Amino acid sequence: MKTTLNIHDALLAEAKSLAARQHLTLTRLIEEGLRMRLRATDISPTGKRRAMPVFNGKSGLAPGLRGLSTREMLDAADHAA
């Protein structure tokens, strides 16, 4: 079936470029994207909330960490391993 879509110019250019690199038609690329999105919707949660695990420890942050920077935390985790 043919249809008309309004697609932002930059997005269309990026999609055409990707389709060309992957040796696909633009139509095929768009169809694959729609299928992926529809499949993701089918397997999404049904709205039920799941309990998240919570650490109830009392130790706090490791010595020397202030907890103000994600980078600081990642660096500390890298050095601890």
HELIX and SHEET records of a PDB file:
HELIX    1   1 ASP A    9  ARG A   21  1                                  13    
HELIX    2   2 LEU A   26  ASP A   42  1                                  17    
HELIX    3   3 THR A   70  ALA A   80  1                                  11    
END                                                                             
